[in-house]
């Protein structure tokens, strides 16, 4: 729990993630990684 709300927060960039194209269902998540080049994923996408 401290990783989200404590003094040593690691997940401090919340985002809403749409579960599917054309769907109105969203979940809250946190950006965990900005650069996914090592996975072969193009820029502009992040890990949540």
Secondary structure, DSSP 8 states (H G I E B T S, - for coil): -HHHHSTT-S---EEEEESSTT---EEEEE--BS--GGGT--TT--B-
